[in-house]
Amino acid sequence: MGEPTAKILEGRTAVPARSTGSIEADGAAREDRRTEVQRTLISRLRKPRRPRLWFEILLIGVSYWVYSLVRNAVPEQEKSAMHHALQVWHLEQSIGVAVEQHVNHAINSVTWLIVGMNYYYATLHFIMTIAVLVWLFRRHPGRYASARLTIFATTGIALVGFYFFPLAPPRLMRGGPGFVDTVAVHHTWGSMASGDLAHVSNQFAAMPSMHIGWSLWCGITIATLARPPWARVLGVLYPVTTLVVIISTANHFWLDALGGVVCLAIGFSVSYAVYGRFMYRLPRYVAKTAKATA
């Protein structure tokens, strides 16, 4: 009697061994669930959201304050900046594109034109960038966050350039080709690059040129998203005009402008990595039922 009972109990308590195939199936299921969670998280992060006005004003204000603080906190290494300026100038001469001096002197001879360029350089840089951001906020809210990230990433990369490659603008070069500091000569107001306001701005943060980085971002955005043909034409002309201005006023070399283009390319790449698409291919609007978040 005892032996059958023991066999019965043994049969009841024994746990059937799991096959290797079952273990592999469970592992695959867990991996699928993990992948699905990751995809859901990425999808939520990339989903366009309605921007909040108060948050954007605060963010832009604080960001520009930090940008100015970092940019101007970089030590003004005059000796190094002058040395780098000569290197850039000699490099441009060696490849046959060193025309900045001729352009600077030619435009400076036309007083009304160079004075207008001085004011353009001092003001439109900020006005246009903010105006395009406001336009995107109101008319293209689904693309706004990606656009903001692009311009922020572009500027962040530029700060690295300011720190590691201090560069004197052509107008400050000593013993060189003899550029004209058009703001100082014509006594125009508003520029922090020369005159009474020069002491509050880092004079040797010329590489890369954010006048080009920001204006090219504005121009591409307007030319791509604006509907009226005249607005698209203005979008194309804006960065081209800015390039002429920064050369004519001797605030930048050609290579500074190229540096600004490279920074913008990195900015677009960062935005693409985050949102999975270029900002211009994101939906224009966000559903009103979606929760408004930053």
Secondary structure as GFF3:
##gff-version 3
##sequence-region A 1 294
A	DSSP	alpha_helix	2	13	.	.	.	ID=ss1
A	DSSP	alpha_helix	20	46	.	.	.	ID=ss2
A	DSSP	alpha_helix	53	73	.	.	.	ID=ss3
A	DSSP	alpha_helix	78	95	.	.	.	ID=ss4
A	DSSP	alpha_helix	100	108	.	.	.	ID=ss5
A	DSSP	alpha_helix	111	119	.	.	.	ID=ss6
A	DSSP	pi_helix	120	124	.	.	.	ID=ss7
A	DSSP	alpha_helix	125	139	.	.	.	ID=ss8
A	DSSP	alpha_helix	141	164	.	.	.	ID=ss9
A	DSSP	three_ten_helix	170	172	.	.	.	ID=ss10
A	DSSP	alpha_helix	182	186	.	.	.	ID=ss11
A	DSSP	three_ten_helix	195	200	.	.	.	ID=ss12
A	DSSP	alpha_helix	210	225	.	.	.	ID=ss13
A	DSSP	alpha_helix	229	248	.	.	.	ID=ss14
A	DSSP	alpha_helix	254	275	.	.	.	ID=ss15
A	DSSP	three_ten_helix	279	281	.	.	.	ID=ss16
###
